[in-house]
Amino acid sequence: MQLSVIILNYNVRYFLELCVLSVQKAIQNLDGEIIVIDNNSLDDSCAMIKARFPNIRLIENKENSGFPKGNNIGVKEAKGEYICILNPDTVVAEDTFEKVLAFAEKQKDLGIVGCKLIDGTGTFLPESKRGIPTPWVAFTKIFGLHKVFPKWALFTKYYAQHLAENQTGKVDILVGAFMVMKRELYTELGGFDENCFMYSDDIDLSYSVLQKGKVNYYFHETTIIHFKGESTIKDGTYMKRFQEAMNFFYKKHFKVSVFFSLFMKIGIVFFSVVKMFQGKPRPQKLPSAYVLMSDNESTRECLQQKLQKTIQRLPSENGKIVFSQSFSEQQNAEVILDTNNLNFKEAIAFLETHKHKSITFKLLPMQSNFIIGSNSSNDRGEVILM
């Protein structure tokens, strides 16, 4: 078997459904499998998988065992030569895995391959490629020096700014939302370190790969959506676990002095507080128009009726359905992309091409009764049932 896609889920039932639909299409031409591990979700994630995807391997954990252990459980059941660690709040293109595996096969001393990630607004996510967060690199990140001096290599290592977002190349650290590597290497490393509950696990695994003499790559020729923040509310618990995760990584891999410990404690608290406030829901301006992008005329009337009923239930005085193939960037529009007719690659490209501060996006998954998306990488996403 070529590929095993490992999806660890926790309470994101609708994002999981969208993710699995996209992965199913992406492995159609491969000898692949999908393994979903559920960390004791309180929603109906497991019931949905059993009903809609009965042929998918589902592992139901009896507790929330964390990101590392949950993924390790999944990989133990995998049969593929390669594995992909994939977040449930992602959408992959139909050719994502074919392109990534073709690239991987050409590399010597292959470690992990990551790809280009965008959020639900079409904005590039800089954590798609990162450097090793040494004390100095962590300092430049925590205090925003990478933004103040974007052209100085001394200050731009955290987000591996030696590579542009549309440039493939070697990097040190990749994000756990999408990681492709050989299962044999993952097993050799012992997988994710289960002493870390979450947040620094991808940094630790990427760094462990480098210590084995392997090479990690950022691959820009395929783009996926990562809605972000769906499995974690950035509250006090988030701040505590973030601090624990960073302390875990530094104690494991770096010699820690008293001065460094004090600096990191202050920096982690500062950074965690910033993240916590970024994660608080923000009031959003309601769309003045809803634009349905669908190429199939036979489904438009049915979709119009469903969406109109949905919009009427929303707290918007100006909400209306506009069926059009075009829209104005000054229109304050919510664009709904119908994936019954558009493929996922086209939908992803649409987000990238039309990203604008006045436009928000939702996806209508194939044969589903909801639209879904996220208007900010710092806020929870939105699901509207129809």
C-alpha positions as CSV (number, residue, x, y, z in Angstrom):
1,M,0.0,0.0,0.0
2,Q,1.3,3.5,-0.9
3,L,-0.3,5.8,1.6
4,S,-2.1,5.8,4.9
5,V,-3.9,9.0,5.9
6,I,-4.2,9.4,9.6
7,I,-6.8,11.8,10.9
8,L,-7.1,12.5,14.6
9,N,-10.5,14.0,15.5
10,Y,-11.9,15.7,18.6
11,N,-15.3,17.3,18.5
12,V,-15.2,18.7,14.9
13,R,-17.8,16.5,13.3
14,Y,-18.6,18.7,10.3
15,F,-15.1,19.7,9.6
16,L,-14.2,16.0,9.8
17,E,-16.9,15.1,7.2
18,L,-15.6,17.7,4.8
19,C,-12.0,16.6,5.3
20,V,-12.7,12.9,4.7
21,L,-14.7,13.8,1.6
22,S,-11.7,15.6,0.2
23,V,-9.3,12.8,1.2
24,Q,-11.4,10.2,-0.5
25,K,-11.2,12.0,-3.8
26,A,-7.4,12.6,-3.3
27,I,-6.6,8.9,-2.9
28,Q,-8.8,7.6,-5.7
29,N,-5.9,6.9,-8.0
30,L,-3.6,5.6,-5.2
31,D,-3.4,2.4,-3.2
32,G,-4.4,4.2,0.0
33,E,-6.4,4.0,3.2
34,I,-8.0,6.5,5.6
35,I,-7.8,5.9,9.4
36,V,-9.8,8.1,11.7
37,I,-9.0,8.1,15.4
38,D,-11.5,9.8,17.6
39,N,-10.3,11.1,21.0
40,N,-13.6,10.6,22.8
41,S,-15.6,13.3,21.1
42,L,-18.8,14.4,22.7
43,D,-20.5,15.3,19.3
44,D,-21.7,12.6,16.8
45,S,-18.4,12.4,14.9
46,C,-18.2,8.6,15.3
47,A,-21.8,8.1,14.3
48,M,-21.3,10.2,11.2
49,I,-18.2,8.2,10.1
50,K,-20.0,4.9,10.6
51,A,-23.1,6.1,8.7
52,R,-21.5,8.0,5.8
53,F,-18.1,6.3,5.5
54,P,-18.6,2.7,6.6
55,N,-15.5,1.4,4.8
56,I,-13.2,3.8,6.7
57,R,-11.2,2.4,9.6
58,L,-12.4,4.1,12.8
59,I,-10.7,3.9,16.1
60,E,-12.7,5.1,19.1
61,N,-10.6,6.1,22.0
62,K,-12.3,6.1,25.4
63,E,-10.4,9.3,26.5
64,N,-8.8,12.3,25.0
65,S,-5.3,11.0,24.9
66,G,-3.8,14.0,23.2
67,F,-2.4,14.6,19.8
68,P,0.8,12.5,20.0
69,K,-0.7,9.4,21.5
70,G,-3.8,9.6,19.3
71,N,-1.7,9.7,16.1
72,N,0.6,7.0,17.3
73,I,-2.4,4.7,17.8
74,G,-3.4,5.4,14.2
75,V,0.0,4.8,12.7
76,K,0.3,1.4,14.5
77,E,-2.7,0.3,12.4
78,A,-1.4,1.8,9.1
79,K,-0.2,-0.3,6.2
80,G,1.1,2.3,3.8
81,E,4.7,2.8,2.9
82,Y,4.0,6.5,3.5
83,I,1.8,8.1,6.1
84,C,0.2,11.5,6.2
85,I,-0.6,13.1,9.5
86,L,-3.6,15.3,8.7
87,N,-5.8,17.6,10.8
88,P,-9.5,17.1,10.6
89,D,-10.0,20.8,9.9
90,T,-8.3,20.6,6.5
91,V,-9.3,20.3,2.9
92,V,-6.9,18.7,0.4
93,A,-6.9,19.0,-3.4
94,E,-7.6,16.0,-5.6
95,D,-4.0,15.8,-6.7
96,T,-2.3,16.7,-3.4
97,F,-1.1,13.3,-2.4
98,E,-0.1,12.3,-6.0
99,K,2.1,15.4,-6.2
100,V,3.6,15.1,-2.8
101,L,4.4,11.4,-3.2
102,A,6.0,12.0,-6.6
103,F,8.2,14.7,-5.0
104,A,9.0,12.4,-2.0
105,E,10.1,9.6,-4.3
106,K,12.8,11.8,-5.9
107,Q,14.5,12.8,-2.6
108,K,17.4,11.3,-0.9
109,D,17.5,11.1,2.9
110,L,13.8,12.1,3.0
111,G,12.4,13.3,6.3
112,I,9.0,15.0,6.3
113,V,7.3,16.8,3.5
114,G,4.9,19.6,4.2
115,C,2.9,21.7,1.8
116,K,1.4,25.2,1.3
117,L,-1.4,25.9,3.8
118,I,-4.0,28.7,3.6
119,D,-6.7,29.5,6.1
120,G,-10.5,29.8,5.4
121,T,-10.0,33.3,3.9
122,G,-7.4,32.2,1.4
123,T,-4.5,33.7,3.3
124,F,-1.2,31.9,3.4
125,L,-0.3,30.5,6.8
126,P,3.4,31.2,7.5
127,E,3.7,28.2,9.9
128,S,3.6,26.1,6.8
129,K,7.4,26.3,7.0
130,R,9.5,27.1,10.1
131,G,13.0,27.1,11.5
132,I,14.2,25.5,14.7
133,P,12.9,27.7,17.6
134,T,16.3,28.1,19.3
135,P,16.4,30.7,22.1
136,W,17.3,33.5,19.7
137,V,14.7,32.4,17.1
138,A,12.1,32.1,19.8
139,F,13.0,35.6,21.0
140,T,12.5,37.1,17.5
141,K,9.1,35.4,17.2
142,I,7.8,36.2,20.7
143,F,8.6,39.9,20.3
144,G,7.7,40.2,16.7
145,L,11.1,41.1,15.3
146,H,10.5,39.0,12.2
147,K,7.8,41.5,11.2
148,V,9.9,44.6,12.1
149,F,12.9,43.4,10.1
150,P,11.4,41.1,7.4
151,K,14.5,41.3,5.1
152,W,17.1,40.6,7.8
153,A,18.0,36.9,7.9
154,L,19.0,37.2,11.5
155,F,15.4,37.9,12.4
156,T,13.4,35.8,9.9
157,K,14.3,32.2,10.8
158,Y,11.2,31.3,12.7
159,Y,9.0,31.2,9.6
160,A,11.8,30.1,7.3
161,Q,11.6,33.3,5.3
162,H,14.6,32.2,3.2
163,L,11.9,30.5,1.2
164,A,9.0,32.4,-0.4
165,E,5.5,30.8,0.0
166,N,5.7,29.7,-3.7
167,Q,9.2,28.2,-3.5
168,T,9.9,24.6,-2.7
169,G,13.0,23.9,-0.6
170,K,14.6,22.5,2.6
171,V,13.2,23.6,5.9
172,D,13.7,22.5,9.5
173,I,10.2,22.4,11.0
174,L,6.9,21.5,9.5
175,V,3.4,21.9,11.0
176,G,1.5,18.9,12.3
177,A,-1.7,19.7,10.3
178,F,-0.1,18.1,7.2
179,M,3.0,15.9,7.4
180,V,4.0,13.2,4.9
181,M,6.8,10.8,5.7
182,K,7.7,7.1,5.4
183,R,6.0,5.0,8.0
184,E,9.3,3.2,8.7
185,L,11.0,6.5,9.7
186,Y,8.1,7.5,11.9
187,T,8.3,4.1,13.7
188,E,12.1,4.3,14.0
189,L,11.7,7.6,15.8
190,G,9.0,6.3,18.0
191,G,6.4,8.6,16.5
192,F,5.3,11.7,18.4
193,D,6.6,12.0,21.9
194,E,3.7,11.1,24.2
195,N,5.2,13.1,27.0
196,C,3.9,16.2,25.2
197,F,0.1,16.5,25.2
198,M,0.1,18.9,22.2
199,Y,1.4,22.1,20.6
200,S,5.2,21.3,20.4
201,D,4.8,17.8,19.1
202,D,5.3,18.7,15.4
203,I,8.4,20.8,16.3
204,D,9.8,17.9,18.3
205,L,9.2,15.3,15.6
206,S,10.6,17.6,12.9
207,Y,13.7,18.2,15.0
208,S,14.1,14.5,15.7
209,V,14.1,13.8,12.0
210,L,16.9,16.3,11.5
211,Q,18.9,14.7,14.2
212,K,18.7,11.4,12.2
213,G,20.4,13.1,9.3
214,K,17.2,13.3,7.2
215,V,16.0,16.4,5.3
216,N,12.6,18.1,5.7
217,Y,11.0,19.8,2.8
218,Y,8.4,22.5,2.2
219,F,6.5,21.7,-1.1
220,H,4.6,24.6,-2.6
221,E,3.1,22.9,-5.6
222,T,-0.1,21.9,-3.8
223,T,-2.2,23.9,-1.5
224,I,-4.6,22.8,1.2
225,I,-7.0,24.7,3.5
226,H,-6.4,24.6,7.2
227,F,-9.2,26.3,9.0
228,K,-7.2,26.3,12.3
229,G,-8.4,26.4,15.9
230,E,-11.2,23.9,15.6
231,S,-10.0,21.4,18.1
232,T,-8.8,24.0,20.7
233,I,-10.4,27.0,22.3
234,K,-7.7,29.5,23.3
235,D,-8.7,29.8,27.0
236,G,-6.7,29.4,30.2
237,T,-6.3,25.7,29.5
238,Y,-4.7,26.5,26.1
239,M,-2.3,28.9,27.8
240,K,-1.2,26.3,30.4
241,R,-0.7,23.6,27.8
242,F,1.2,25.9,25.4
243,Q,3.6,26.8,28.2
244,E,4.0,23.2,29.1
245,A,4.7,22.3,25.5
246,M,7.4,24.9,25.0
247,N,9.1,24.0,28.3
248,F,9.0,20.4,27.2
249,F,10.8,21.1,23.9
250,Y,13.5,23.2,25.4
251,K,14.2,20.9,28.3
252,K,14.4,18.0,25.9
253,H,16.7,19.5,23.2
254,F,18.6,22.5,24.7
255,K,20.9,23.2,27.6
256,V,18.8,25.5,29.9
257,S,20.5,28.2,32.0
258,V,18.8,30.1,34.8
259,F,18.7,33.3,32.6
260,F,17.3,31.4,29.7
261,S,14.6,29.8,31.9
262,L,13.5,33.2,33.2
263,F,13.5,34.7,29.7
264,M,11.4,31.8,28.3
265,K,9.0,31.9,31.2
266,I,8.3,35.6,30.6
267,G,8.2,35.2,26.8
268,I,5.9,32.2,26.9
269,V,3.5,33.9,29.2
270,F,3.5,37.0,27.0
271,F,3.0,35.0,23.8
272,S,0.4,32.7,25.3
273,V,-1.7,35.7,26.5
274,V,-1.5,37.3,23.0
275,K,-2.6,34.0,21.5
276,M,-5.4,33.7,24.0
277,F,-6.8,37.1,23.1
278,Q,-6.4,36.4,19.4
279,G,-8.5,33.4,19.9
280,K,-11.5,35.2,21.4
281,P,-14.4,35.5,19.1
282,R,-14.7,38.9,17.4
283,P,-17.8,40.6,16.2
284,Q,-18.2,40.1,12.5
285,K,-19.9,42.2,9.9
286,L,-22.7,40.2,8.4
287,P,-22.7,39.8,4.6
288,S,-24.8,42.0,2.5
289,A,-25.1,39.4,-0.3
290,Y,-24.7,35.7,-0.6
291,V,-23.2,34.4,-3.9
292,L,-23.6,30.8,-4.8
293,M,-20.9,29.5,-7.1
294,S,-22.3,26.5,-8.8
295,D,-22.0,25.3,-12.4
296,N,-24.9,22.9,-12.4
297,E,-28.2,24.6,-13.3
298,S,-30.3,21.6,-12.3
299,T,-29.3,21.9,-8.6
300,R,-29.5,25.7,-8.4
301,E,-33.3,25.9,-7.6
302,C,-33.0,23.3,-4.9
303,L,-30.0,25.0,-3.4
304,Q,-31.6,28.4,-3.6
305,Q,-34.6,27.2,-1.6
306,K,-32.4,25.6,1.1
307,L,-30.1,28.5,1.4
308,Q,-32.9,31.1,1.4
309,K,-34.5,29.3,4.4
310,T,-31.1,29.3,6.1
311,I,-30.4,32.9,5.5
312,Q,-33.8,33.9,6.8
313,R,-32.9,32.3,10.1
314,L,-29.7,34.4,10.4
315,P,-29.6,37.7,12.3
316,S,-29.1,39.8,9.1
317,E,-31.5,42.4,7.8
318,N,-29.7,42.7,4.5
319,G,-29.0,39.1,3.8
320,K,-30.1,37.9,0.4
321,I,-29.2,35.2,-2.1
322,V,-27.5,36.4,-5.3
323,F,-27.0,33.8,-7.9
324,S,-24.1,34.9,-10.0
325,Q,-20.7,33.7,-11.4
326,S,-19.2,37.1,-10.5
327,F,-19.2,39.5,-7.6
328,S,-17.6,42.8,-6.5
329,E,-14.8,43.0,-4.0
330,Q,-16.7,45.9,-2.4
331,Q,-19.8,43.9,-2.1
332,N,-19.2,42.5,1.4
333,A,-20.2,39.1,0.1
334,E,-20.3,35.6,1.5
335,V,-19.3,33.3,-1.4
336,I,-20.6,29.7,-1.1
337,L,-18.6,27.2,-3.2
338,D,-20.7,24.2,-4.2
339,T,-18.3,21.2,-4.2
340,N,-21.0,19.0,-5.8
341,N,-19.9,20.7,-9.0
342,L,-16.6,22.4,-8.3
343,N,-13.8,20.0,-7.3
344,F,-11.8,20.7,-4.2
345,K,-8.7,21.9,-6.1
346,E,-10.9,24.5,-7.9
347,A,-12.4,25.6,-4.6
348,I,-9.0,26.0,-3.0
349,A,-7.7,28.0,-5.9
350,F,-10.8,30.2,-5.8
351,L,-10.0,31.1,-2.2
352,E,-6.4,32.0,-3.0
353,T,-7.4,34.0,-6.1
354,H,-10.2,36.0,-4.6
355,K,-9.0,36.6,-1.1
356,H,-10.1,40.0,0.0
357,K,-11.0,41.6,3.4
358,S,-14.6,42.2,2.3
359,I,-15.2,38.6,1.1
360,T,-15.8,35.5,3.2
361,F,-16.1,31.9,2.0
362,K,-18.1,28.8,2.8
363,L,-18.0,25.4,1.3
364,L,-21.1,23.3,0.5
365,P,-19.8,19.7,0.8
366,M,-21.0,17.2,-1.7
367,Q,-24.3,15.5,-0.7
368,S,-24.4,17.3,2.6
369,N,-26.9,19.5,4.4
370,F,-24.5,22.2,5.7
371,I,-22.2,25.0,4.6
372,I,-19.0,25.4,6.5
373,G,-16.0,27.7,6.7
374,S,-14.0,30.2,8.8
375,N,-13.6,33.9,8.5
376,S,-10.4,34.2,10.6
377,S,-7.5,32.0,11.4
378,N,-7.8,33.1,15.0
379,D,-11.5,32.3,15.5
380,R,-13.6,29.2,15.5
381,G,-15.2,28.3,12.2
382,E,-18.8,28.4,11.4
383,V,-21.3,25.7,10.4
384,I,-24.7,26.5,9.1
385,L,-27.2,23.6,8.9
386,M,-29.7,23.7,6.1
